[in-house]
Amino acid sequence: MGLLSSITSLFSPLPEDAIRYKGYTIAATPEEDFGRFRINAVISKKGRQRNYTVIDRIADKDTCVELTHQKAKSLIDQKGEQVFL
């Protein structure tokens, strides 16, 4: 059943501004702060998740989403499964 659920999750639709990367789901959730957007995301994998926020504020929401994905990918590359600790 684990294999079937893993395969199913690969084809299930993602929420808006979410991507899959190396088995993780990265959901960008920019927070508006005085007309700018703060980098904020949820990284999840197999029922575990971690929220993170970066103090950077970006003028454009779309750019903020792109930077959020880049920073989350970098965090995953650096920490792997330890991202959840």
ABEGO torsion letter per residue (X at the ends): XAAAAAAAAAABBBBBGBBBBGGBBBBBBBBBBGGBBBBBBBBBBGGBBBBBBBABBBABAAAAAAAAAAAAAAAAAAAEAAAAX
